[in-house]
Structure formats: C-alpha cells, structure tokens
Amino acid sequence: MTEAASDAPLHGDLTQRVVVDTTRLTWTSSPGAGVMRKRLHRVGPAEAGQVTSLVRYAPGARFPAHDHPEGEEILVLEGVFSDEHGDWPAGTYLLNPEGFRHAPYSREGCLLFVKLRQAPGAARRHVALRTDALAWAPTEHPAIARKVLADQPEYADVTVLERWSPGADPGALEHAGGAEMLVLEGALEDEAGCYDTWTWLRLPAGHRHRPRSRSGCVLYAKYGSLSILWSAGSGDVHA
C-alpha cells in the first residue's frame, strides 16, 4: 500500500471506522533528509494539513527549525528523539502547543508516532512525560489500567496509555466523541476483527463495540478528539 498522492485526503471521512495495519504500509520520503514516514491520516495541503503518521529518523537525520501551528503530539516508540529542548528516549510523550518552535534531530535514529495540527488552542500547556516513570492507575474496569498523558479541562480530548491484562473483556463500550488507538504491544480484538501490534484504529463518534484482549495488550488511546479533526467527507482515499 502507498501514500495518497498530492492533496487527496487520506481517511478523511470521520463517519467511517478505519483500521490500518501499519506493517503493510511502505515508508515514503518527507521534506527532511533521512526522515521517512507512513501516513495514516491526512486532510488538507500535503505538507500543511492535519496528519497522523509513523515517522522514522535515520541516525543523524534532522529537520530545519519550524513552528507547529495548532500543535503537535509525539510518542517516542524507539530510539532517542532530540531537539534544542532536550533528549527524549523511547516512552516519552510530548505535546508541543501552538507557538512551539524547534529543530528536531536524532543522533542514533528513532521511531515516532506523530500527530500534527490536532492540538489547537492557545491555552494548551506543553507536556513532556517519561511514561515509563508513571504508575499505572486503576480504571472502572478491573483488567484495564491507565496512564494519563494529556487531559486539560479546557479541551474535550484526552490522551492515555492503557494496559489490558490477558483476558480483559470490559463488555460493550460506546465512544460518544470517537476514539483513536494504536496497538503498541500484544493484540486487541472486537466483533469486527483482531488488531495486532502496530495496528492503528479510528472509531467514529457514537461507535459501539465489544473490545477484548485474550493475550493482553498496551494501547495508545485518544478519546473525544473527533471534533478537532477536519472532515473530508465520503470521497476520501484509503491506503
């Protein structure tokens, strides 16, 4: 599978459930030398729209200094990601709000999950968390624990890591504001299929399903964020 060409939207219909096995996508070039990407979602201009991607920096790769209108979120999956503000090893979560500027690079190479222009709002606070230093907190479901990464009361979206124990089965769930998930470890399943490690899902507002995990899993999850996303309607391009 390859990235959509030109300015054609990718998975821009917010009324549709989207599942992407990212291991089947091809790495494509970015404007930065040595920086490759797998785009999972994009609406708007090719290099200035809302984008969700996996991004891979080769050792020594860097980007010129740039701003982040409407914010940026990064979860460092492998290696060490750096900029003039610090060195961010695997497990770091960054929320860079509107007005943030940096010149990122990686000495040894790294793999990132990146969301661009999906954290609007002048009141958003900068977040830099070492998620491995956070304790897992219980939830209303005994087999699911959570680490909150971003939850600012001024905004509807909440970003978390979730750990599902083997056999976790919380019953039917409804996502009133939609949901987005990236399987980081193990596998999640529901009545529509099984989602292995590195599968990305986006569920529309009001989606109801019965997720469970036989083997256990760890998820990046974002809830209530569909109101932030730009919609491209039903004519979008699918990877």
Summary of the structure (lengths in Angstrom):
residues: 239
radius of gyration: 17.1
end to end distance: 5.9
largest distance: 47.2
contacts: 742
relative contact order: 0.20
helix: 4%
strand: 48%
